[in-house]
Amino acid sequence: MRRPTLALLLGCLLLVAGVSALDGYDYYQTIEYAGCDQEVYQQDIIIHRSAGTAYNETSGGLETWHIYVGEHCREDYGDIRFTNSTGAELAYYLWPDYNSSSARVCIRLEGATSAGEVTVWYGNTGAATTSDGDATYEFFDHFDGTDLDSEKWDQTYIGSHTKSVSDSVFAHTATGAGVKVLLMKRDGSTVDFAGNYTVTARVKNSAVTTVNNRAGIVHKSSPNGYVAMVGGGTATANVPGIWGLNDGVGWGAKAKSVASGTWYTLSARHSGSSLYYREGSDSWTAAAWSGRSGATGLELSYASGVTASFDYVLVRAYSATPPAALTFSGERETLQPFPGCSNDPTDPDADGLYEDINGNARWDFQDITLFFQHLAWCEANQPVSLFDWNSNGRCDFDDVFRLWSNGGMI
């Protein structure tokens, strides 16, 4: 059959309306991961805007997934999206310390006790970020706005003080000595994050040489219980450091010396019946602890005139066996089912050109029909190079004829 005959035959066929999955995204990568021991888990991913090979990093009790997207992702990462194996979009948080080279992202995995697959989508010039820390973490505050969020903090536990929120930093200055605690709220009430979890806060103290200057993460029990502090001392020694306290009775082991006016990242972890603390990516140190009960929050300035500042606070699930990435697909151009089809096109002979338009794993006459009917749609929605049989950079009737010829139908 020659071109005029083929054109006449195809011209008699009806066009079919179609649908697409995640519209507008030119590229994607899939990550298959192992299950962990938490039903909900916050997974870290590093997006590199350069060439490279994806890998899984094991460090500090976490598994961090690294992928490379070249320059196909925007510099502001507003076009990054994540879906699970069912196609449902996943909540994520894009950390604002990104640059044109890389970005940190945390995604919320549901059903994480089972192995699964995450698809990372990018390459959409018109997309706006849907980053949402509240939807991603169990608790999250980056202190946006000009005051504390009353839905997130129980401020009745703050003692004599002055406070401010500016440039995403909460600052608290004690105007009288004494313990001052700010407790987290969820669903309107202060909360004890039961189970396995990690609390992380970026914090600094204006001074660390005065007795009992401290700021950090606290678990409020009776009389008091502290997990991680920055700055501090005892009644007889002014030694800065990060500390663990045992039920407010005495100091535990010092983890690391700190400097006044310097930002530190503190984490306190509860797992099983044990509590641990660390600064940055240091090793976890066990905190002496007993009788754990109460609410989770922040320890503010203790000594009068000292300012404690907090950049962010979050609570995330802790897993002793976090989900490691098993397989990375590498970058792929986005394929979609042709209109009226349920399956993506395939390349049965693996020659880089997709003959199986309807996705039924073989060449047949419907492939020719669909391709002809939806040339314009194909050029607008599919990776053109996969259907450009004559290599002229577009989808046209000559491509249809060459597909017909390649399939051995003439």
N, C-alpha and C positions, 0 to 999 in steps of 0.2 A: 504494500500500500504506500502510495506517494503522499507528499505533503498536501496537495489540494484535496485529496480524498480524506486524509486524516482531519484536516481542518473542517471539512464539511460535516463529518461525523461528529466531531467534538462540538461544533457550533450548534448542534441540535439538542445538546444535553442541557438540563436545567441546572442553574446555580443553586448552591446550598448555603444557608447561613451557618456561621460557626461561632465557637467560643475559644477562649484562651485561658491559661492557668494564671500565671502571675505576669500580667501585661507590662511591657515596657522595659524589661530587664534583659540586656543583651548577653550577660555572662552569668555563670553559676559554677559552684564547686560543691561537691558532696563530701561529708565526713561521716564515716561509720564509726560508732563508738561502743565501748563495752558498758554494761550496766554497772551500777554502784549500789550502795546499801541505803540510799535515800530516795524516796519517791519523787521529791522535788529537789532539784540541785541547780545552783548557779555556776555556770561553766564559763571560764575565761577563754577568749580567743584574741590573738594578736593578728591584725590585718596589716600586711606589709605592701606598700605601693612600690614594689620593685620586683625584679625577677628572682626566682628562687624555688626551692623544693619544700613543700609543706612537711611539717614534722610535729611530733608530740614532745613537749618539754615536761620533764618530771623534776619538780623542785619545790622545796618547802611544804611537802605534803599535798601539793596540787598537781594536776595534769593540765597544762596550758597548750591549746592547739594553735599552731602558727600556719597561716596560709599566705600565699603571694598572689597579688592581683595585678601587678604591673601598674600601668596608668589607666586601666580600664575602670577603676573606681574613682569617684570624684575626690578632690583634695579635702573636702569637708566631711566626707563619709556619709553624707545625707542620703545616698542611694543604697546603703547597706540594708538588707533584709534577711530574715532567717525563717525557714519553714521546717516542719518535721516531716516524717515519712507520709503523713496523710495530706500534706499540703497546707496545714494550718500554720499561720504565722506565729512566731514565738516572740514573747516580750524580750526586750534587750535594753541595755544601757550603754551608751557611747560615752566613755570618759572624756571630759573636755580638755585633757592634756595632750590630745592628738596633735600631730604635725603632718606635713605633706609626705612624710616617709612611712609613718605607721600610726596605728590607733589601737587602744585597748577597748575591747567590747566584752560585756558579760551577758550571756543569754540564760533564760530560765527554761530548764528542761523539766517537762512534766513526764511522769511515768519513767523516771530515770533508773528504776531498779531493773529494767529490761534493756538489753542492747537496742540501739536505735540508729537513726540517720538524720543528720542536719544538712539542709541545703542552704548555702550562702549565696544570695543573689546580689548583683551589682551591675552598674552600667546603665543607669537611668538618669538622664540629664534633668528631667523634670520632677524628680522625687524630692520630698522634704523629709527630714529625719522624723522617726517616730520613737526615738529614744525615750525611755520611761523608767527611771530608777525605782519608783514606787511599785510598778508592776513587776519588776525583775527580782528585787530583794525582799526578804521578809520584813525588813524595816530599812528605810533610807531617808537621809536628809543631807542635802548639799547646801542648805541654808540660803536658798533663793529668797528674794524679797527683802523686807526691811525689819522684820520681827520674827520671833520664834513662831512656829506653826502650832497653834493650840490643839490641833488634831493629832499631833505627834508627841508633844511633850507635856508632862504634868509639872507645871511651874510652881506648884505649892511647896515643892521641896527645895526651892532656892532660898538661901538665907539672905542676910544683909549684903547688898551688892548694887552694882550698876551693870547693865548689859546692853549689847547692841548687835545688830546683824547688818553687815555691809560687805559688798563684793564677795558674797558667798562664804563669809566667815562669821561665826558666832563668837563674840568676845564677852567674857564675864570677868569683872573686877570685884574682888571682895572688899567690902567697906568695914568688915569686922571679922575677927578670927572665928573659926569654927567650921565644921563640916557642912558643905553645901552640895546637894545632890540634885540632879535633873534626871527624872525617870522617863523612859520611853512609853508611849501609848500606842495601842492598836485597837481599832473598833471602839474607841472612846474610853478605854481603861488602861491603866498601867499593866505591863505584861512581863511575865516570866517566860522567856523563850525556852520552853522545855525541850528535852531531847538533845540531839547533837547539833550544835550551831557555833558560829564564830562571830564575834563582834569586833569590828575594826573601826578605828577613828584616827584621823590625822590631827595632831594636837601639838601645841607648844605652850610653854610657860614663860612668863616675862622674867622670872627669877627662880633660881634653884639653890640659893645659898642660905636661905632662911629656914629655920626649923619648920617642918610640916608644910612647906609649899608643895603642892602636887595637883595634878590634873590627869584625868584618864578615864578608863572604863571601870564601872563599879557594878557589883551585884549586891543590892541592898537586902540585908538579912538582919537578924537580931543578935548582937547590937548593931554591928556594921560588918560588911564583908567586901573586900576589895580584890580585884583580879589583876589589874594592870594600871600602873601609875607612871607619870613622867615627872621627874623632879621629886624631891622629898628628903626627909632626914629623920632622925630620932631625937629624943630629948637631949642626947649627949653628943651626937655627931651630925654635922650637916654634910651629908654625902649625897650628891645627885645620883639618880638612877631610875630604873624601872623596877617596880617592886611587886611582890605578891604578899598579901596580908592574910593571916588566918583568923577569920571571924572578928577582926577589929582588935585582937589582943596583942599582936606583935608583928614585926616586920618579917617577911620571908627573904628569899635570896634576891640579891641584886642581879639584874640581867645585863644592863649596859649603862654606862655613864652618859649623861646628856648635857647639853649646853643651853643656857637661857636664850630665848629668842629664836630657837631653831625648831623647825618642824620635824616631828617624828611620827611614824605610823605605828600605832599600838594595836595589838590584837589580843583578845581573850577568847579562849576556846573551851567549850564544855563538851565532853564526850564521855559516855558511860557515867561514872560517878566522880570523874576527875576534872580538874580545871587546870588550864595551862595559859601562859602568856608569852608574848615575844614582841620585839620591835623590828619592823621591817621584815626582812627575810631570814632573821636569825633563827636558830633552832628553838623549838618550844621548850619552855621551862615549867615544870610542875609547880603549882601554887598550893601551899598548905591550906587546907579547907575542910570544913565539916559542917554538917547541918544546913546544907544549901537550901534556901527558900527565899521567896520575895520577888522583887522586880529588878529589871536590868536598866542601867542608865549611865550617866556620866558623873564623875567626881570633878567638882569645879575647884576654883582657888580656895585654899584653906586659910592662908595667912592674909591679913588685911593689906590692901594695896597691891596685891599680886593679880596679874591678869592671865587667865587661861583662855586660849583661842582654839576653836575647832573648825576645821575646813570641811570635813564631812564625817558622817557616822553611818554605818550600815550593819545589818545582820544578815548572814547567809548560812545556808546549811553546811554542816561539816560532814565529810565522809572519810572513813578510814581507807576506803577503796574508791577514790574518785574515778569518774569515767575517762579512761584513756582512749585516745583516738586510735582506731585500728587500721583504717584505710582512708586515704585521701584520693579523690578522683583527679585532682588537678583542674585547671580551668577548662571549661567547656562553653561553647556558644549555645545560647538558649534555643532549644527546639520546642515546638508546641504541636499538639495534634492539629491537623488540617481541619477546616470547618466541616462539621458533621461526623468527625472521627473521635474515637476515645483514646487511641494510642498515638504516641509520638512516631514519626517516620523512622525507619531503620535503614541500615546500609548492609544488606545481606552478604555482599561479596567483599566488604571491608576495603573498598577502593577510594573512600573519602567522599563519594557522591551517593546521595540517598535515593535509591530507586523505589523503595517500599514506602510510598506516600501515605497509604492508609494505615500503616503500622501493623499489618497482619503477617509480617515476617516472610513475605514472598512478593515477587512481581506478578501483577495481574492487570487486567484492562482498567479496573477502577483506579489504579495508580495514575494511568495516563489521563483519565477523565478528571480526577481531582486536581491534578497539577494544572491542566489546561483551564479549568474553571476558576482557579484561585491563584493565577500568576501574580496579579497585583497584590493580593493579600500575602502571598509568599514573600515577595520582595520587601513588604513593609514589616513583616512579623518574624520571619525565619532568618537564620544565618545564610545569606545569599550564596556564599561560597559553596555550601553543601548541595545546592540545586542548580548551580551555574555550569551546565554541561559544556557550553561553548566558551567559557572563561571571558565573557565580556563585561562582567560586573553587574549583571542584572538578570532577572528571570523573564524570558520571552518565549515566543513560539518555537524558535529553533531549539531551545532546551527541551521542550515537549517532544519534538521530533527525534532528538538524540536519545531521550529516555526511551522512546518507542523502539528505536533501532537497537539500543543496548540490551533491551529486554528480549530481543530475538523475535519480535512480533512482525517483522517484515522480511 
